[in-house]
Amino acid sequence: MDTNVIIALICLAVVLVVAGLWWFVASKRKHSAEQSAVTAEVAAAHSEVPAGQSQEAQAEASLGQSVETPESSASRMTRLRAKLAKSPNPFGKALFAILSKDQLSESDWEEVEDTLLRADVGAEASEQLVSELRSDARVTGEKDPQAVRTMLREKLIALVETGQDRSLAASRPGSAKPSVVIMVGVNGTGKTTTAGKLARFFVADGKKVVMGAADTFRAAAADQLETWGSKVGVPVIRSDHEGADPASVAFEASERAKESQADLLIVDTAGRLQNKANLMDELGKIRRVIEKNLPVDEVLLVLDATTGQNGMIQAKVFAEAIGITGIVLTKLDGSAKGGIVVSVQRELGVPVKLVGLGEGPDDLAPFNPQSFVDGILGDE
């Protein structure tokens, strides 16, 4: 090899070694400077903590200041009647207007039945109510508007009231802890939002709540649940990546609820599985893994009241897939189809337990048949 080439290679090697040493020393100095800055920040943070209070305690205090106080369940009920009374065309008012006429023609009775059907009461229940009204002397005899109203109220309450227990297991005295609620329903019905509102509902009653984000097909669902939880100090167990096994998240959430001695675990699930077989497999697996730790007390089906009978087919699929214990009707205040309360209870054989009355964070209330009927009849 030529001498000049050898000398050039040696020079290049020396330059590379010197450059490497310079880079190494510079990196060391930069790292040292960063460490000093971090140390200074930590020291400053410690100096700001009041005497006798740890940083952890200060963090908890800060969190406590940002946590909201939800509206109590008792005060929510006072808003139910007013919101329902303002809903578009409450069918109770329409019925009262027809039945208060001096003489009822056959076309009037047809209008009564049509009114019930348009409100999604269902064909069987509508026929039953019309038959009872036709034979009631308060309708067919001398008309006293107050008597007609009282009669109509009684019959509507009888139509809505199933005699089933509408309370949630976690609200019952002496109930096992943690109580477990699984939320199911088609995406778009407000299922995840309802899970968040349900957490607020129980926090307002002084319950310790944990939520599990088992709808792992949508990262937005877990994010949404975390937002709801952070506002009332409720921890949310979720996966760190989209598409994770929902049952694993549910199992981890059940372990967390048990270890932390929570009063209630709320598990949100996916609502857009491709077919009935997948849905049944997924929901069944979620329930089985939870029950390795805790018994499942409630499976609540979330149903959009504005979809009317169109939502009933989907509701039946979920009922068959996991076995529901109650129904949550969302957007009830914005629907002229309040009769779905009657039809969904008859079709699925379980009671409506909660109703969504608006977009507010505390617009979720226990369903009360008397308040519901008073609302759809409107003010006297």
C-alpha positions in Angstrom: 0.0 0.0 0.0 1.3 3.5 -0.8 2.9 5.3 2.1 0.7 8.4 1.6 -2.4 6.4 1.8 -1.3 4.8 5.0 -0.5 8.2 6.5 -3.9 9.5 5.4 -5.7 6.6 7.1 -3.8 7.1 10.3 -4.7 10.8 10.3 -8.4 10.0 9.7 -8.4 7.5 12.6 -6.8 10.1 14.9 -9.4 12.7 13.9 -12.3 10.2 14.5 -10.9 9.3 18.0 -10.5 12.9 19.0 -14.0 13.7 17.8 -15.4 10.8 19.7 -13.7 11.8 22.9 -15.0 15.4 22.5 -18.6 14.2 22.0 -18.3 11.9 25.0 -17.1 14.7 27.3 -19.7 17.1 26.0 -22.5 14.6 26.6 -21.3 14.0 30.2 -21.3 17.8 30.9 -24.8 18.1 29.4 -26.1 15.2 31.5 -24.6 16.7 34.6 -26.2 20.0 34.0 -29.6 18.4 33.5 -29.2 16.4 36.7 -28.4 19.6 38.5 -31.5 21.3 37.1 -33.7 18.4 38.2 -32.2 18.4 41.6 -32.9 22.1 41.9 -36.5 21.6 40.8 -37.0 18.8 43.4 -35.5 20.9 46.1 -37.8 23.8 45.2 -40.8 21.6 45.2 -39.9 20.3 48.7 -39.4 23.8 49.9 -43.0 24.7 48.8 -44.6 21.8 50.8 -46.0 23.2 54.1 -44.3 21.9 57.3 -45.6 18.5 58.4 -47.2 17.8 55.0 -45.7 15.3 52.5 -45.8 15.8 48.8 -48.2 12.9 48.4 -50.6 14.6 50.9 -50.3 17.9 49.0 -51.1 16.1 45.7 -54.2 14.5 47.3 -55.3 17.9 48.7 -54.9 19.4 45.2 -56.9 16.5 43.7 -59.6 17.0 46.3 -60.0 20.7 45.4 -60.7 19.8 41.7 -63.2 17.0 42.4 -66.8 17.9 41.8 -69.7 17.3 44.2 -72.5 15.6 42.2 -76.2 16.4 42.8 -77.9 14.2 45.4 -80.2 11.6 44.1 -83.1 13.1 46.1 -82.9 16.5 44.4 -82.7 14.8 41.0 -86.2 13.5 41.3 -87.6 17.0 41.6 -86.5 17.7 38.1 -87.9 14.5 36.5 -91.6 15.6 36.3 -90.7 19.1 34.9 -88.4 17.8 32.2 -90.9 15.1 31.1 -93.8 17.7 31.1 -91.7 19.8 28.7 -91.0 16.9 26.3 -92.4 17.2 22.8 -96.1 16.1 22.6 -96.4 14.1 25.8 -98.9 11.4 24.8 -100.7 11.6 28.2 -101.9 15.1 27.4 -103.1 14.0 24.0 -105.1 11.1 25.5 -106.6 13.4 28.1 -107.7 15.9 25.5 -109.5 13.1 23.6 -111.1 11.4 26.6 -112.4 14.7 28.0 -114.8 15.2 25.0 -118.5 15.0 25.8 -119.2 12.3 23.3 -116.6 9.9 22.0 -117.1 8.6 18.4 -115.5 5.6 16.9 -112.9 7.8 15.2 -112.0 9.2 18.6 -111.3 5.8 19.9 -109.2 5.1 16.9 -107.3 8.3 17.6 -106.7 7.1 21.2 -105.2 3.9 19.9 -103.2 5.7 17.3 -101.8 8.1 19.9 -100.6 5.1 22.0 -99.0 3.4 19.0 -97.2 6.6 17.9 -95.8 6.9 21.4 -94.4 3.3 21.1 -96.6 1.8 23.8 -96.9 -1.3 21.7 -99.9 -3.0 20.0 -100.8 -5.4 22.8 -100.6 -2.8 25.6 -102.5 -0.2 23.4 -105.3 -2.6 22.8 -105.5 -3.5 26.4 -105.7 0.1 27.6 -108.3 1.1 25.0 -110.5 -1.9 26.0 -110.3 -0.8 29.7 -111.1 2.8 28.8 -114.1 1.9 26.7 -115.6 0.1 29.7 -114.9 2.7 32.3 -117.9 4.7 33.4 -115.8 7.8 34.1 -115.2 7.9 30.3 -118.5 6.7 28.9 -120.8 8.4 31.5 -121.1 12.0 32.6 -117.8 13.8 32.1 -115.9 15.2 35.0 -112.5 16.3 33.7 -110.9 15.7 37.1 -112.4 12.2 37.3 -111.2 11.5 33.8 -107.7 12.7 34.6 -107.6 10.6 37.8 -108.8 7.6 35.9 -106.3 8.1 33.1 -103.5 8.5 35.6 -104.4 5.3 37.4 -104.5 3.3 34.2 -101.2 4.6 32.9 -99.5 3.9 36.2 -100.9 0.4 36.1 -99.6 0.0 32.5 -96.1 1.2 33.5 -95.8 -0.4 36.9 -94.6 -4.0 36.7 -94.3 -4.7 40.4 -90.6 -5.6 39.9 -87.8 -4.2 42.1 -86.4 -1.1 40.4 -83.6 -0.5 42.9 -80.0 -1.1 42.1 -78.3 -3.8 44.2 -75.6 -1.4 45.4 -78.3 0.8 46.9 -80.0 -1.9 49.0 -79.2 -2.1 52.7 -76.8 -4.9 53.5 -75.8 -5.5 49.9 -72.5 -7.3 49.2 -69.5 -5.2 48.5 -68.2 -4.5 46.0 -71.4 -4.7 44.0 -70.8 -5.2 40.3 -72.7 -3.5 37.4 -72.0 -4.4 33.8 -73.2 -1.8 31.2 -74.2 -3.2 27.8 -75.8 -1.6 24.7 -75.2 -0.5 21.1 -72.7 2.2 20.6 -74.5 5.6 20.2 -77.1 5.0 22.9 -75.0 6.9 25.5 -73.7 3.8 27.2 -70.3 5.1 28.2 -71.7 8.4 29.2 -74.3 6.6 31.3 -71.6 4.6 33.0 -69.9 7.9 34.0 -73.1 9.4 35.2 -73.9 6.3 37.2 -70.5 6.7 38.9 -71.5 10.3 39.8 -74.9 9.1 41.1 -73.3 6.7 43.6 -70.5 9.1 44.6 -73.2 11.6 45.5 -74.5 8.9 47.9 -71.1 8.5 49.5 -70.2 5.3 47.8 -66.6 4.3 46.8 -66.6 3.5 43.1 -64.2 1.9 40.6 -64.8 1.8 36.8 -63.4 -0.6 34.2 -63.0 0.4 30.6 -63.7 -2.9 28.9 -64.7 -1.3 25.6 -61.2 -1.7 24.3 -62.2 -1.4 20.6 -62.5 2.4 21.0 -59.7 4.2 22.7 -62.0 7.2 22.9 -64.4 5.2 25.2 -61.6 4.7 27.8 -60.6 8.3 27.5 -64.2 9.4 28.0 -64.6 7.2 31.0 -61.4 8.5 32.5 -62.7 12.1 32.1 -65.9 11.2 33.9 -63.9 9.5 36.7 -61.4 12.2 37.2 -64.2 14.7 37.9 -65.5 12.8 40.9 -62.3 11.1 42.1 -63.2 7.6 40.6 -60.3 5.5 39.4 -60.6 3.9 35.9 -58.9 0.6 35.0 -58.1 0.5 31.3 -55.7 -1.1 28.8 -52.7 0.9 27.6 -53.4 0.0 23.9 -56.5 -0.2 21.7 -57.8 -3.7 20.9 -56.7 -5.4 24.1 -58.6 -8.3 25.6 -61.8 -6.8 27.2 -62.0 -9.7 29.7 -58.5 -9.0 31.0 -59.4 -5.4 31.7 -62.6 -6.5 33.4 -60.7 -9.0 35.6 -58.1 -6.4 36.6 -60.9 -4.0 37.4 -62.6 -6.6 39.6 -59.3 -7.2 41.5 -58.8 -3.5 42.0 -62.4 -3.0 43.3 -61.9 -6.0 45.7 -58.5 -4.9 47.0 -59.6 -1.3 47.5 -62.8 -2.4 49.3 -64.9 -0.3 46.9 -68.7 -0.3 47.2 -69.3 -0.5 43.5 -67.6 -1.6 40.3 -69.0 -0.3 37.0 -67.7 -2.1 33.8 -68.3 -0.5 30.4 -68.4 -2.9 27.5 -68.2 -2.8 23.7 -71.4 -2.4 21.6 -70.4 -3.0 18.0 -69.3 -6.6 17.8 -69.8 -7.9 14.3 -72.4 -10.6 15.0 -74.5 -12.1 17.7 -72.1 -15.1 18.3 -69.2 -12.7 18.8 -71.3 -10.6 21.1 -72.4 -13.5 23.2 -68.9 -14.9 23.5 -67.4 -11.6 24.5 -70.0 -10.6 27.0 -70.1 -14.1 28.4 -66.3 -14.1 28.9 -66.4 -10.8 30.6 -69.0 -11.9 33.0 -67.2 -15.2 33.8 -63.8 -13.7 34.5 -65.4 -11.0 36.8 -67.3 -13.8 38.7 -63.9 -15.4 39.5 -63.5 -12.5 41.9 -66.9 -11.1 42.5 -70.6 -11.9 41.8 -72.2 -9.8 39.1 -75.3 -8.1 40.6 -76.5 -6.0 37.7 -76.4 -6.0 33.9 -77.9 -2.8 32.7 -79.0 -2.4 29.1 -78.7 1.2 27.9 -81.4 2.1 25.3 -82.0 5.3 23.4 -85.6 6.3 24.0 -85.8 8.2 20.7 -85.2 5.1 18.6 -88.5 3.6 19.7 -89.3 0.2 18.4 -86.2 0.2 16.2 -84.1 -0.3 19.2 -86.0 -3.2 20.5 -84.4 -5.8 18.1 -80.9 -4.8 19.3 -82.1 -4.8 22.9 -83.4 -8.4 22.5 -79.9 -9.5 21.2 -78.2 -8.1 24.3 -80.8 -9.6 26.6 -80.2 -13.1 25.1 -76.4 -12.6 25.1 -75.8 -11.8 28.8 -79.1 -11.8 30.7 -80.0 -8.2 31.7 -81.4 -7.2 35.1 -82.6 -3.7 34.2 -82.9 -1.0 31.6 -81.5 2.5 31.4 -83.5 4.7 29.0 -81.5 7.7 27.7 -82.9 10.9 26.1 -86.3 10.2 27.5 -87.0 13.9 28.0 -86.3 14.6 24.3 -88.7 11.9 22.9 -92.3 11.9 22.0 -92.1 8.1 22.3 -92.3 7.8 26.1 -94.5 4.7 25.7 -91.3 2.8 25.0 -91.2 2.4 28.8 -94.2 0.2 28.6 -93.2 -1.8 25.5 -89.5 -2.5 26.5 -90.6 -3.7 29.9 -93.1 -6.1 28.4 -90.8 -7.3 25.7 -87.7 -7.9 27.8 -89.4 -8.8 31.1 -87.2 -6.5 33.2 -87.9 -3.1 34.7 -86.7 0.3 33.6 -84.4 1.3 36.5 -82.9 4.6 35.4 -83.7 7.3 32.9 -81.5 9.9 31.2 -83.2 13.3 31.3 -80.7 15.6 29.4 -77.1 16.3 28.6 -76.0 17.5 32.1 -73.6 15.3 34.2 -76.3 14.7 36.8 -79.2 14.2 34.4 -79.6 10.5 35.4 -82.3 9.6 37.8 -84.0 6.5 39.2 -87.2 5.8 37.3 -90.4 6.4 39.2 -93.7 5.4 37.5 -95.8 7.9 39.3 -93.5 10.8 38.4 -93.3 9.6 34.8 -97.0 9.5 34.4 -97.5 12.9 36.1 -94.9 14.3 33.7 -96.5 13.0 30.5 -100.0 14.2 31.7 -98.6 17.6 32.3 -99.8 20.2 34.8 -103.4 20.3 35.7 
